[in-house]
Amino acid sequence: MEGLMDDDHFKILPEGCVSTILSFTSPQDACKSSVVSTIFQAAADSDIVWERFLPVDYQDIVSKSNVPFKFSSKKELFLHLCNSLLVDGGRKSFRIEKSSGKKSFILSARDLHITWSNEPQYWRWASLPESRFSEVAVLRTMSWLEIVGKIETQMLSPNTKYGAYLILKISERSYGLDLMPSEISVEVGNNQGSTTSAYLRLAQEHARKQQLERLFYGNRTERLKSRVAEGDGRVASEREDGWLEIELGEFFSGENDEEVKMSLMEVKGHHLKGGLIIEGIEVRPKH
């Protein structure tokens, strides 16, 4: 491998040929190769290479950006798209994975179906400085919790395994959210997806919450939980952007265009819940 990367082996090849060779690697490999030799450095920066790494519909995505931007090369455009880009009137966030060029989307709360979210006695729409979107959905109080997001696989990278993640926060004054598990699922096309359970809480808060539940709800906690098959139950984990996320499930994006339905619901407890903040659902490649 070391001999193959030697300058002498490539000096006889036109720069365009080297660029074509690099275009069949990956963005990560192309960046690494640029420091190997002067021949590779010029070839690795060419539009031939980075055009291939960009999504086939990149022009359509750029046209939907909330903020117009300019780029002088396809590599510059690729690196720009590695950062979050608001599209579709600010209702979605788009980015590509730097190492592979795979596409990711975050559907904002406004892009989701949240039952009764337009009824101000149950939900309110608020602006938070830490959110990438102009609005998030804040649960005031209600017993019926149902959140559904949908996306077409043609919007995603083909032949890729994806995970779907609900992005949320839980306020300090929240109540009733994890009294019993929520049901989560991901369905693709007409295939009925499997349903599992999740708790709207962080793992480290489990013990503290259990103590509070026993004091506040007493034996009613066990009666409520007995209505749902709990399983192991997923919990929220912290994200780098300061939010929490719960994995709703995973799916494979193939060659055919299919609708993916992602959901979280808790409709069996019939108890009041409040203090949940929803930013959206992220669909990103899973490794």
Salt bridges, closest charged atoms under 4 A:
ASP8 OD1 - LYS11 NZ 3.78
ASP45 OD1 - LYS75 NZ 2.85
GLU51 OE1 - LYS74 NZ 2.37
ASP57 OD2 - LYS103 NZ 3.10
ASP60 OD2 - LYS64 NZ 3.27
ASP88 OD2 - LYS92 NZ 3.12
GLU97 OE2 - HIS287 NE2 2.75
ASP111 OD1 - ARG91 NE 3.10
ASP111 OD2 - LYS92 NZ 2.82
GLU130 OE2 - LYS169 NZ 3.08
GLU135 OE1 - ARG110 NE 2.83
ASP178 OD2 - ARG201 NH1 3.16
GLU183 OE2 - LYS268 NZ 2.95
GLU213 OE2 - ARG201 NH1 3.87
GLU213 OE1 - LYS225 NZ 3.87
ASP241 OD2 - ARG132 NH2 2.35
ASP241 OD2 - ARG239 NH2 2.97
GLU245 OE1 - ARG239 NH1 2.70
GLU245 OE2 - ARG284 NH2 2.87
GLU247 OE2 - LYS286 NZ 2.47
GLU250 OE2 - LYS161 NZ 3.41
GLU250 OE1 - LYS286 NZ 2.56
GLU266 OE1 - LYS273 NZ 2.93
GLU279 OE2 - ARG132 NE 3.24
GLU282 OE2 - ARG95 NH2 3.67
GLU282 OE1 - ARG239 NH1 2.73
GLU282 OE1 - ARG284 NH1 2.84
